Amino acid sequence: MNRFISLRTPAIVLGALVFGALSLAQGGGAGARQGRGFGGGFGGGRGNNTAFLLRRTDVQADLGISADQKSKLDDLMTSMRGQRSQGGAGGGQGGAGGGTPPTDAERQARRAEMESRMAEMQTKINAILTQQQAGRLKQISLQIRGNMALTNSDTQKEVGLSGEQIAKIKSLQDKMQEASQSVMEKMQSQSITREQAMAAFKTNSEAMNNEIGKILTAGQLAKFKEMQGAPFKADPAESQRGGFGGRGGRGGGGGAGGL
């Protein structure tokens, strides 16, 4: 059953507003009751890029980031923003103006390219952090992203997901992407307000988080929880201001609405 809210047939739209809305809508911290949170981003993209997490003062405090490290991280993030602006939002088919929807192969290629960029950024971050800080940052990222972290191939391998489970998650990603693109179209045409769009993004994100949780076995759930480490004490103000919310654990519970 398709439980994602899809307001009309989508054209590819992966604008930053989708992810910004998801981030604003999430607002949760770590350490809350399992199974109620949600993550967001392009296949978990923003969550996968821990550079966004390192902008949070509560994360910096947990890691014990020094002034020198903060300066280096600021320079790295400035460079990252410059690369994004030069690369543009992507035109042609898949641009915000509509056009021909991408093929499955094109979607997979975009995901692969995004994961490659994230991996490169993570390598640069790890060169600034100590090994202990990098390990703790990974734990915090998993806690905040919740089950959305399981859209990442490295996390899938570490948890021990089967090929069938990975295929099910990919199917959920495709449905989530289409639903979000549809909402974006409605917002761009002013058929719905930004607040209504954010509510739809939040609902879809919660629903995907819950559906992913249903795919895990009890053993995989235990492994995923172990990977998250000690609870992260999030500053609610930071959770609302930036990054991405969510809670770790198996999805089940929270009303997902019309997915």
KOLDREN-559960 format. One record per residue (C-alpha): x, y, z; residue in three letters. Coordinates in steps of 0.5 Angstrom, whole numbers. Layout:
REM residues N
xx: X	yy: Y	zz: Z	rest: ALA
...
This chain:
REM residues 259
xx: 0	yy: 0	zz: 0	rest: MET
xx: 3	yy: 7	zz: -2	rest: ASN
xx: 2	yy: 11	zz: 5	rest: ARG
xx: 6	yy: 17	zz: 2	rest: PHE
xx: 2	yy: 24	zz: 1	rest: ILE
xx: 3	yy: 25	zz: -6	rest: SER
xx: -1	yy: 31	zz: -9	rest: LEU
xx: -1	yy: 30	zz: -16	rest: ARG
xx: 4	yy: 26	zz: -21	rest: THR
xx: 11	yy: 29	zz: -20	rest: PRO
xx: 16	yy: 32	zz: -24	rest: ALA
xx: 23	yy: 31	zz: -21	rest: ILE
xx: 24	yy: 37	zz: -16	rest: VAL
xx: 30	yy: 36	zz: -11	rest: LEU
xx: 31	yy: 43	zz: -9	rest: GLY
xx: 34	yy: 45	zz: -3	rest: ALA
xx: 27	yy: 48	zz: 0	rest: LEU
xx: 25	yy: 41	zz: 0	rest: VAL
xx: 30	yy: 39	zz: 5	rest: PHE
xx: 30	yy: 45	zz: 9	rest: GLY
xx: 23	yy: 44	zz: 10	rest: ALA
xx: 24	yy: 37	zz: 12	rest: LEU
xx: 29	yy: 40	zz: 17	rest: SER
xx: 25	yy: 45	zz: 20	rest: LEU
xx: 19	yy: 40	zz: 21	rest: ALA
xx: 23	yy: 35	zz: 25	rest: GLN
xx: 25	yy: 39	zz: 31	rest: GLY
xx: 27	yy: 33	zz: 35	rest: GLY
xx: 33	yy: 31	zz: 39	rest: GLY
xx: 36	yy: 25	zz: 41	rest: ALA
xx: 35	yy: 20	zz: 46	rest: GLY
xx: 27	yy: 20	zz: 46	rest: ALA
xx: 23	yy: 14	zz: 45	rest: ARG
xx: 25	yy: 10	zz: 40	rest: GLN
xx: 21	yy: 9	zz: 34	rest: GLY
xx: 18	yy: 16	zz: 34	rest: ARG
xx: 23	yy: 20	zz: 30	rest: GLY
xx: 25	yy: 21	zz: 23	rest: PHE
xx: 30	yy: 24	zz: 18	rest: GLY
xx: 30	yy: 27	zz: 12	rest: GLY
xx: 34	yy: 29	zz: 6	rest: GLY
xx: 36	yy: 26	zz: -1	rest: PHE
xx: 36	yy: 19	zz: 1	rest: GLY
xx: 38	yy: 21	zz: 7	rest: GLY
xx: 43	yy: 26	zz: 4	rest: GLY
xx: 43	yy: 31	zz: 9	rest: ARG
xx: 44	yy: 26	zz: 15	rest: GLY
xx: 49	yy: 23	zz: 11	rest: ASN
xx: 53	yy: 29	zz: 11	rest: ASN
xx: 56	yy: 30	zz: 18	rest: THR
xx: 58	yy: 37	zz: 16	rest: ALA
xx: 51	yy: 40	zz: 17	rest: PHE
xx: 51	yy: 36	zz: 24	rest: LEU
xx: 58	yy: 40	zz: 26	rest: LEU
xx: 55	yy: 47	zz: 25	rest: ARG
xx: 51	yy: 45	zz: 31	rest: ARG
xx: 54	yy: 48	zz: 38	rest: THR
xx: 51	yy: 42	zz: 42	rest: ASP
xx: 54	yy: 37	zz: 37	rest: VAL
xx: 61	yy: 41	zz: 38	rest: GLN
xx: 60	yy: 41	zz: 45	rest: ALA
xx: 59	yy: 34	zz: 46	rest: ASP
xx: 65	yy: 32	zz: 41	rest: LEU
xx: 70	yy: 37	zz: 45	rest: GLY
xx: 71	yy: 41	zz: 38	rest: ILE
xx: 77	yy: 46	zz: 39	rest: SER
xx: 78	yy: 53	zz: 37	rest: ALA
xx: 83	yy: 51	zz: 32	rest: ASP
xx: 78	yy: 45	zz: 29	rest: GLN
xx: 72	yy: 50	zz: 29	rest: LYS
xx: 76	yy: 54	zz: 24	rest: SER
xx: 78	yy: 49	zz: 20	rest: LYS
xx: 71	yy: 46	zz: 19	rest: LEU
xx: 68	yy: 53	zz: 18	rest: ASP
xx: 73	yy: 54	zz: 12	rest: ASP
xx: 71	yy: 47	zz: 10	rest: LEU
xx: 64	yy: 48	zz: 10	rest: MET
xx: 65	yy: 55	zz: 6	rest: THR
xx: 68	yy: 51	zz: 1	rest: SER
xx: 63	yy: 46	zz: 1	rest: MET
xx: 58	yy: 52	zz: 0	rest: ARG
xx: 62	yy: 55	zz: -6	rest: GLY
xx: 62	yy: 48	zz: -10	rest: GLN
xx: 54	yy: 47	zz: -9	rest: ARG
xx: 53	yy: 54	zz: -12	rest: SER
xx: 58	yy: 53	zz: -18	rest: GLN
xx: 54	yy: 46	zz: -19	rest: GLY
xx: 47	yy: 49	zz: -19	rest: GLY
xx: 41	yy: 46	zz: -18	rest: ALA
xx: 41	yy: 41	zz: -24	rest: GLY
xx: 37	yy: 43	zz: -30	rest: GLY
xx: 34	yy: 40	zz: -36	rest: GLY
xx: 30	yy: 34	zz: -35	rest: GLN
xx: 29	yy: 34	zz: -27	rest: GLY
xx: 29	yy: 41	zz: -26	rest: GLY
xx: 24	yy: 45	zz: -22	rest: ALA
xx: 21	yy: 48	zz: -28	rest: GLY
xx: 18	yy: 41	zz: -30	rest: GLY
xx: 20	yy: 37	zz: -36	rest: GLY
xx: 21	yy: 29	zz: -37	rest: THR
xx: 22	yy: 25	zz: -31	rest: PRO
xx: 28	yy: 22	zz: -30	rest: PRO
xx: 29	yy: 14	zz: -31	rest: THR
xx: 31	yy: 9	zz: -25	rest: ASP
xx: 38	yy: 9	zz: -28	rest: ALA
xx: 39	yy: 17	zz: -28	rest: GLU
xx: 36	yy: 17	zz: -21	rest: ARG
xx: 41	yy: 11	zz: -19	rest: GLN
xx: 46	yy: 15	zz: -22	rest: ALA
xx: 45	yy: 21	zz: -18	rest: ARG
xx: 44	yy: 18	zz: -12	rest: ARG
xx: 51	yy: 15	zz: -13	rest: ALA
xx: 54	yy: 21	zz: -15	rest: GLU
xx: 51	yy: 24	zz: -8	rest: MET
xx: 54	yy: 19	zz: -4	rest: GLU
xx: 61	yy: 20	zz: -7	rest: SER
xx: 61	yy: 27	zz: -5	rest: ARG
xx: 59	yy: 25	zz: 2	rest: MET
xx: 64	yy: 20	zz: 2	rest: ALA
xx: 69	yy: 25	zz: 0	rest: GLU
xx: 67	yy: 31	zz: 5	rest: MET
xx: 67	yy: 26	zz: 11	rest: GLN
xx: 74	yy: 24	zz: 9	rest: THR
xx: 76	yy: 31	zz: 10	rest: LYS
xx: 72	yy: 32	zz: 16	rest: ILE
xx: 76	yy: 26	zz: 19	rest: ASN
xx: 82	yy: 29	zz: 17	rest: ALA
xx: 80	yy: 35	zz: 22	rest: ILE
xx: 77	yy: 31	zz: 28	rest: LEU
xx: 81	yy: 26	zz: 32	rest: THR
xx: 79	yy: 18	zz: 31	rest: GLN
xx: 75	yy: 19	zz: 38	rest: GLN
xx: 71	yy: 25	zz: 35	rest: GLN
xx: 70	yy: 22	zz: 29	rest: ALA
xx: 67	yy: 16	zz: 32	rest: GLY
xx: 62	yy: 19	zz: 36	rest: ARG
xx: 60	yy: 24	zz: 31	rest: LEU
xx: 58	yy: 18	zz: 27	rest: LYS
xx: 54	yy: 15	zz: 33	rest: GLN
xx: 50	yy: 22	zz: 34	rest: ILE
xx: 49	yy: 22	zz: 27	rest: SER
xx: 45	yy: 15	zz: 27	rest: LEU
xx: 41	yy: 18	zz: 33	rest: GLN
xx: 39	yy: 24	zz: 30	rest: ILE
xx: 37	yy: 21	zz: 23	rest: ARG
xx: 34	yy: 15	zz: 26	rest: GLY
xx: 32	yy: 9	zz: 21	rest: ASN
xx: 33	yy: 14	zz: 16	rest: MET
xx: 40	yy: 12	zz: 17	rest: ALA
xx: 39	yy: 6	zz: 14	rest: LEU
xx: 38	yy: 9	zz: 7	rest: THR
xx: 46	yy: 9	zz: 7	rest: ASN
xx: 49	yy: 3	zz: 4	rest: SER
xx: 55	yy: 3	zz: 9	rest: ASP
xx: 50	yy: 3	zz: 15	rest: THR
xx: 46	yy: -2	zz: 11	rest: GLN
xx: 52	yy: -7	zz: 11	rest: LYS
xx: 54	yy: -5	zz: 18	rest: GLU
xx: 47	yy: -7	zz: 20	rest: VAL
xx: 47	yy: -13	zz: 16	rest: GLY
xx: 41	yy: -12	zz: 11	rest: LEU
xx: 40	yy: -17	zz: 6	rest: SER
xx: 39	yy: -16	zz: -1	rest: GLY
xx: 32	yy: -16	zz: -1	rest: GLU
xx: 31	yy: -11	zz: 5	rest: GLN
xx: 36	yy: -6	zz: 1	rest: ILE
xx: 31	yy: -7	zz: -5	rest: ALA
xx: 25	yy: -6	zz: 0	rest: LYS
xx: 28	yy: 1	zz: 3	rest: ILE
xx: 30	yy: 3	zz: -4	rest: LYS
xx: 23	yy: 2	zz: -6	rest: SER
xx: 21	yy: 7	zz: 0	rest: LEU
xx: 26	yy: 12	zz: -2	rest: GLN
xx: 23	yy: 12	zz: -9	rest: ASP
xx: 16	yy: 13	zz: -7	rest: LYS
xx: 18	yy: 18	zz: -2	rest: MET
xx: 22	yy: 22	zz: -7	rest: GLN
xx: 16	yy: 22	zz: -12	rest: GLU
xx: 11	yy: 24	zz: -6	rest: ALA
xx: 16	yy: 30	zz: -4	rest: SER
xx: 17	yy: 32	zz: -11	rest: GLN
xx: 9	yy: 32	zz: -12	rest: SER
xx: 9	yy: 37	zz: -6	rest: VAL
xx: 14	yy: 41	zz: -8	rest: MET
xx: 10	yy: 42	zz: -15	rest: GLU
xx: 4	yy: 44	zz: -11	rest: LYS
xx: 8	yy: 49	zz: -7	rest: MET
xx: 11	yy: 52	zz: -13	rest: GLN
xx: 4	yy: 53	zz: -16	rest: SER
xx: 2	yy: 56	zz: -10	rest: GLN
xx: -4	yy: 51	zz: -9	rest: SER
xx: -2	yy: 50	zz: -2	rest: ILE
xx: 2	yy: 54	zz: 3	rest: THR
xx: 9	yy: 53	zz: 5	rest: ARG
xx: 6	yy: 51	zz: 12	rest: GLU
xx: 2	yy: 46	zz: 9	rest: GLN
xx: 8	yy: 43	zz: 5	rest: ALA
xx: 12	yy: 43	zz: 11	rest: MET
xx: 7	yy: 39	zz: 14	rest: ALA
xx: 6	yy: 34	zz: 8	rest: ALA
xx: 14	yy: 33	zz: 8	rest: PHE
xx: 14	yy: 31	zz: 16	rest: LYS
xx: 8	yy: 26	zz: 15	rest: THR
xx: 12	yy: 23	zz: 9	rest: ASN
xx: 18	yy: 23	zz: 13	rest: SER
xx: 15	yy: 20	zz: 19	rest: GLU
xx: 12	yy: 15	zz: 15	rest: ALA
xx: 18	yy: 13	zz: 11	rest: MET
xx: 22	yy: 12	zz: 18	rest: ASN
xx: 16	yy: 8	zz: 21	rest: ASN
xx: 16	yy: 3	zz: 15	rest: GLU
xx: 24	yy: 2	zz: 15	rest: ILE
xx: 23	yy: 0	zz: 22	rest: GLY
xx: 19	yy: -5	zz: 20	rest: LYS
xx: 24	yy: -8	zz: 15	rest: ILE
xx: 29	yy: -10	zz: 21	rest: LEU
xx: 30	yy: -16	zz: 25	rest: THR
xx: 30	yy: -16	zz: 32	rest: ALA
xx: 38	yy: -18	zz: 32	rest: GLY
xx: 39	yy: -12	zz: 27	rest: GLN
xx: 35	yy: -7	zz: 31	rest: LEU
xx: 40	yy: -9	zz: 37	rest: ALA
xx: 46	yy: -8	zz: 32	rest: LYS
xx: 43	yy: -1	zz: 30	rest: PHE
xx: 42	yy: 1	zz: 37	rest: LYS
xx: 49	yy: -1	zz: 39	rest: GLU
xx: 52	yy: 3	zz: 33	rest: MET
xx: 48	yy: 9	zz: 36	rest: GLN
xx: 53	yy: 9	zz: 43	rest: GLY
xx: 51	yy: 13	zz: 49	rest: ALA
xx: 45	yy: 18	zz: 48	rest: PRO
xx: 46	yy: 25	zz: 45	rest: PHE
xx: 43	yy: 31	zz: 49	rest: LYS
xx: 41	yy: 35	zz: 44	rest: ALA
xx: 39	yy: 43	zz: 45	rest: ASP
xx: 32	yy: 43	zz: 43	rest: PRO
xx: 34	yy: 50	zz: 40	rest: ALA
xx: 39	yy: 47	zz: 36	rest: GLU
xx: 34	yy: 42	zz: 33	rest: SER
xx: 29	yy: 47	zz: 31	rest: GLN
xx: 35	yy: 52	zz: 28	rest: ARG
xx: 38	yy: 47	zz: 23	rest: GLY
xx: 41	yy: 40	zz: 22	rest: GLY
xx: 36	yy: 35	zz: 22	rest: PHE
xx: 31	yy: 32	zz: 27	rest: GLY
xx: 29	yy: 25	zz: 29	rest: GLY
xx: 30	yy: 19	zz: 34	rest: ARG
xx: 34	yy: 13	zz: 33	rest: GLY
xx: 30	yy: 6	zz: 34	rest: GLY
xx: 25	yy: 2	zz: 30	rest: ARG
xx: 19	yy: 5	zz: 27	rest: GLY
xx: 13	yy: 3	zz: 29	rest: GLY
xx: 8	yy: 8	zz: 33	rest: GLY
xx: 7	yy: 15	zz: 31	rest: GLY
xx: 1	yy: 16	zz: 26	rest: GLY
xx: 4	yy: 17	zz: 19	rest: ALA
xx: -2	yy: 20	zz: 16	rest: GLY
xx: -4	yy: 18	zz: 9	rest: GLY
xx: 2	yy: 15	zz: 6	rest: LEU
